């Protein structure tokens, strides 16, 4: 499927490695303290965090299954879980932390000839993930605006939530979207039957399913809440304390940082963790949290890799059948 890494792919690898190298150099004097913090980790708490992250991917799989059903593409829950885990595996080889979405879309097209609908479904899966993160950021700004000293954290979360929630309102407003796309739809490339017109129609299909949209928002919020709890437990595993609701501000910005040019957010995500957490916990503990979260991501990726290697043939056979 992926024959050879492209120059841009290699560039992202270099950027990620450079950022990790920069972090190591910046904290080189703190390495003994960081190692001491990691040695004192509570393995039971860390194990709970790992299980919670598996649960997050399972919940996301339910969302993916429901999104595909809107397009008339019916996945079994096991197939949705398979796509979600192999997506996490391929995130390690593709640019940014959303590269695995392309792989999910690619394998989803094997189940149906409606390729554009499959890609639109994966797009909306990511969209609802962003929406839930934006809602968390909004709640954080709403309830914690007087308790946060770091204005960058406060305004960054406010800006992110405003952009995401505005995009969602725009998505639901039929009249507004019709006005904005009226001229585009008259262009030859958007003629009836064209791929762009089919993609536009596929994206608009979701507006007719308000109940499903509400369900998708609820599922997405559940997944994000579990993810926040997992990070909170990671922090607790290092015997550190942080207000739980504060993570509603931090996690959205870390998620945005992981979208920057890199491989699976490598480097930039860890830097964001350290930058925002050091207001609440020690610097070496913040670095340790970023390392432990990276370890969990790699564990999820390993599970995805195992599924891809040993279940791939069975899955492909089922799709062909």
N, C-alpha and C positions, 0 to 999 in steps of 0.2 A: 504494500500500500504506500509506504513512504520509502522510496528507493535510496535517496541520498539527501542529507541535510542541505538546505539552501543557504546562500551567503547570509541572509537576514537571520536564519535560524542560528547559525554559528555566532553571529553578532550578539544575539540575545544570550547565548551561553556565555560569551566573553563578558558581557555586561553583568550578568548574575554572578559570575566568578569574581569579577573585579569588585563588586559591591561586598561580597562576602570577605574578600581579602582586605578591603578597606575597613570593615567592621573589626576583623581580627587585629589589624594594625592599630586601630583606634583604641581597642580595649586590651592591648597587649600587656599592659601593666596590671590589668585586673584578672588575667587568666587564672592565676592561682586561686583567687577568691571565687571566680566563676566555677572552677572545678570543685572547690570545696562545697559550694551551694548544691551542685549537681550530685555530689556524693551523699548528701543528706536528704535526698528526695524520698518522699514516702511512696514506695512502690504500689501500695494498695490504691492510693488516690490516683496515681498515674494510670493504673490499670482501668479504673473507673472512667477516666477521661478518654482512654482508647475505645472502650465499649460505647461510650456516648457518641463518639465520632462515627462509629459503625452505624449506630442508630440514626444519626443525622443523614447519612447516605441512604439508608433504608427509607426514611421519610421523604427525602428528595425523589427517590424512585417512585413513590406513590404519586407525587406531583407530576412527574414525567409521564406516567401511565395515563393520568387523567387529562393532561394536556394533549397527548396523542389522540385520545378518544374523541376530542372535539373535532379533529380532522377526519374522523372515521377510520383512524389507524389504531387497531386494537392490539395492544401489547399485553402479554401476561405479566404479572408482577415480577416473576423470576427474570423475564427478559429485560424489564425496566431496571432491575437491580444490576443485571449483567452490564447493561449499557452505562449505568452510572459509575460502576467500579472500574470498567476499562477506560472510561473517560478520565478518571482520576489517575490511572496508570499512564495514559498518554500525555497528560499534563506535564509530565517530566521530560518530554521530548519535543514539545511544541511551544511556540512563543506565548508568553503570559499564562495566567492561571485559567484562561478560558479556552486554551487550545484543544483540550479534550472534548469540548463541545462539537468540534468539527468531526471528531472520530465517532461520537455518538450519532450525529446526523448521518454520517456515511454508512454506519451499520444499520441504522433505522431504515435507510432507503432500500436495504436488501429485503425488507419485509413487504415493501409495497413499491409499485411503479410510480407513485405520487411523490417524487423526490422533493419538489418545492414545499409541499405540505410537511414533509418530514423535517426539512431545514427550518421552516417557520415554527414548528413545534419546539425544536431545541432552542431556537431564539427566545421564544416566550418562556421556556423553562428558566433560562438565565434572567430574563426580564423580571419574572416574579421573585426570583432570588434577590435581585437588586432592590425591588420594591420593599420586600420585608426588611432588608438592611436599612433602607431609607426610613421606614416607619420606626425602627429601633432608634435610629439617630434622632428622629423628631421627638420621640418620647424622652430621650436623654436630654435634649436641649430644653424641652418643656419643664422637666422636673429638676434638672441639675444646674440650670443656668447661673444660680447664685453661689454654687459650691465649687465651681471649677476656676482655678486660678489661671490656667493656661488658656489664653484667649484664642490661640491657634486651634486648640482642640475644640473649643466651643463653636467658633465661627466656621471651622472646617466641617463639623458635623451639621451645622445649620445650613450651609451651602449645599452639601451633598443631599440632605433630606429635601430641600427645596427643589433641586433639580429633578430628583427621582419622582417626587410626588407630583410635580408639574407635568412630567412626562406621562404619568399614569392618568391624570385628569385629561390631558390632551388625547390620550388613547381612547378614553371612554366617550369623549365628546364627538358625536357623529358629525354635527354641523361644522364644527371647527376643522376637523380633518378633511371634510369634503371641500371646504373653501380653499384650504391650503394645497390640496392635491388636484383641484379642479383643472388647472392649466396643465399640470403634468400628465394627467390622464388623457389629454387631447393629443399628446405627442405620439408620433408613429411607434415608438418603442413600447408604449403602453396600450397598443391596440388590443382589441379583444382576441384572446387566444395566445397572446404573447406570454413569454415566461414572466416578465415583470408584472403583467396584469394578473397572471395566476398567483404570483407571490403576494401582490397587493390584496387580492380577494381572500387568500388564505389567512393573511394577517387580520383582515377585517372580520373573519368568521368568529373570532373570540368575543367580539363586542355583543354578539347575539346571545351569549351564554352568561348572563349576570350571576346566576346561582353558582355556576362552576367557577367563575372568577372569584366569588366570595370564598368558596371552598379552597381555591388555590392560594389565596392570601392567607387563610387560616393555616394551611399546611406549611406554607413558607415561613410564617411567623413561628410555628412550632419548631421547625428545623433550626431557625436562627437562635431561638431561645435555648434549645439543647446545646447548640454550639457555644453560646456564651457561658452556659453552665459548665461545659467541659473546660473552657479556658480558665474560668474561676477556680475549678478544682485543681487545674495545673498549678495555679498560683498558690493555692492552699497546700499542695503537695510539697512546696518549698518553704512551708511555714511562714508565708507572707500574707498580709492582710490588705484587701482593697475593697472599697464599697462596690457591691455587686452591680448596682445600677450604673456606675461609672463606665462599666464595660459596654453599655449601650452606646456610649460616645466613641470609645476607643475602637471597638471591633469594626464598625462601618468604615472608619478611616484606614484601618489596616487592610480591609478588603479592597478598598479603592487602590491603595498602594500596590497590592499584589497584581493589579491589572497593568502596571507599568511595564515597559520593555524588559523582559527577563524570561527565564524558563521556569514556569510554575511559580512565579512571584519570588524566586530564590534571591535572597539578598535584600530586596526592597521591602519585602514583608517583615523580615527580621529587624531591619532598621526602623521600620514604623513601630513595631512592638516596643523596641528599646526607647525610642523617642517619646512615646506617649505614656509608657508605664513608669518611667523614672520619676514622674511627679508624685507617684503613690508608693512605690517600692524602691529598694536599693538598686543601683545600676547593675551590679553583678547578677541580682535576681531577675531583673528585666531581660538581660541577655540569656540567662538560663531558661526563662519562659519561652523565649523565641526559639531556642534550640530544641526544647521538648516539644513544642508545637510542630516544628519541622520534622521531628522524629515521628510524630503521629501521622503527619501527611505522608511520609515515606512508608509507614506501616499500611495505610489505606491503599497506597499505590502498589505495594507488594501484593496485597490481597487481589487487587485488580489485575496485576500481572499474572498471578496464579490462575485466576479465572480465564484470562485471555489465552494462556498457554494450554490449559487442560480442558477447558469447556468450549473453546472456540469452535472446534470441529463439530461438536454436538449442536451448538447454537446455529452454525451456518447450515448444517444439515436440516435442522428444523425449519429454518427460513426457506430453504429451497423446496422443502416438502409442502 
